Amino acid sequence: MVMAPLTAGVHHVGLTVPDLSAATAFFLDVLGFSKVGADDTYPAVFLTDNTSMITLWQAAAGAAAHDRRSAAGLHHLALRVAGGDAALDGLEATLRAAAGVEVVFGAQELKGFGVRHMMVTAAGVRIEFIAA
């Protein structure tokens, strides 16, 4: 017997970042997210793209970067890009021109899934973008 899922999608993803200001600026200014809240005592910023929410937390000074081979936890955040291949190609051009963004790999086929994707690192966060 197959059990029905007990959950209904992701409400939000929380990311600890090395530079809260830089990460916030990336999501707001480059990706067009909106700020929906903040907690300066935490410190944290709450953002949305009107579909998903992201919480960004400031890491302690000197915190080690995540290494997928030696640490458990989130390796990357994957975001859908509405508008298919053309939108993904446009986003790639935007990201290549954005300061502080490292393109890990450009838009290419996601083998076995019939879509294209790309990966960047920006403000200490590894982000995959998938054409939808």
C-alpha positions in Angstrom: 0.0 0.0 0.0 1.3 3.4 -1.0 0.9 6.0 1.8 -0.3 9.5 0.8 2.2 12.2 1.6 1.8 13.9 5.0 3.2 17.2 3.8 2.2 19.6 1.0 5.4 21.2 -0.3 8.1 23.5 1.2 6.9 26.5 3.2 10.4 28.1 3.4 14.1 27.3 3.4 16.4 28.7 6.0 20.0 29.5 5.0 22.9 30.5 7.2 25.0 32.9 5.2 28.5 34.4 5.8 27.4 38.0 4.9 23.7 38.7 5.5 23.8 42.1 3.7 25.4 40.6 0.6 23.0 37.6 0.5 20.0 39.9 1.0 21.1 42.2 -1.7 21.6 39.3 -4.1 18.1 38.0 -3.6 16.5 41.4 -3.7 18.5 43.2 -6.4 19.5 40.4 -8.7 16.7 37.8 -8.4 13.9 40.3 -7.6 12.7 38.8 -4.3 10.7 40.9 -1.9 11.6 41.4 1.8 8.7 40.4 4.0 10.3 40.8 7.4 13.5 40.8 9.5 14.7 40.2 13.0 17.7 42.3 13.9 18.2 40.5 17.2 18.6 37.2 15.4 19.8 38.6 12.9 17.7 37.3 10.0 15.9 38.5 6.9 12.7 36.9 5.4 12.3 37.0 1.6 9.8 35.7 -1.0 9.5 35.4 -4.8 5.7 35.2 -4.2 5.9 31.4 -4.5 8.7 30.4 -2.0 10.0 32.0 1.2 13.6 32.1 2.2 15.0 32.9 5.6 18.6 34.2 5.7 20.6 34.1 9.0 23.9 35.7 9.7 26.6 33.0 10.4 29.1 33.6 13.2 32.4 35.2 12.2 34.8 32.5 11.0 32.0 29.9 10.3 33.2 27.2 7.9 31.6 26.9 4.5 29.5 23.8 3.8 31.3 20.9 2.1 28.9 18.3 0.8 31.4 15.5 1.3 32.3 16.2 4.9 29.2 17.8 6.4 25.5 16.9 6.6 23.0 19.6 5.7 21.8 21.6 2.7 24.1 21.4 -0.2 22.3 23.9 -2.5 18.9 25.6 -3.0 17.2 24.8 -6.3 14.8 27.4 -7.7 12.4 27.0 -10.7 12.7 29.6 -13.5 9.3 30.2 -15.1 9.4 30.7 -18.9 11.5 27.8 -20.0 14.9 27.8 -21.7 14.7 31.4 -22.9 14.1 32.6 -19.4 17.0 30.4 -18.1 19.3 31.8 -20.7 18.3 35.4 -19.8 18.9 34.7 -16.1 22.3 33.2 -16.9 23.3 36.4 -18.7 22.0 38.4 -15.7 24.0 36.3 -13.3 27.2 36.4 -15.3 27.0 40.2 -15.2 26.2 40.4 -11.5 29.0 41.3 -9.1 30.0 38.5 -6.7 28.3 35.7 -8.6 30.4 32.7 -9.6 28.8 30.6 -12.3 29.7 27.0 -11.3 28.2 25.7 -14.6 26.1 27.4 -17.3 22.7 26.3 -18.6 22.8 22.6 -19.7 20.6 19.6 -19.8 19.7 18.0 -16.5 20.3 14.5 -17.6 17.2 12.2 -17.5 14.7 15.0 -16.6 14.1 16.7 -20.0 14.9 20.2 -18.6 17.9 22.5 -18.5 19.6 23.8 -15.3 22.6 25.9 -14.1 24.4 26.4 -10.9 25.9 29.5 -9.2 27.4 30.5 -5.9 26.4 33.9 -4.7 27.0 35.5 -1.3 28.0 32.2 0.1 24.9 30.3 -1.2 25.0 27.6 -3.8 21.9 28.0 -6.0 20.6 25.8 -8.8 18.2 27.3 -11.3 15.9 24.9 -13.3 13.9 25.9 -16.4 10.2 25.2 -15.9 
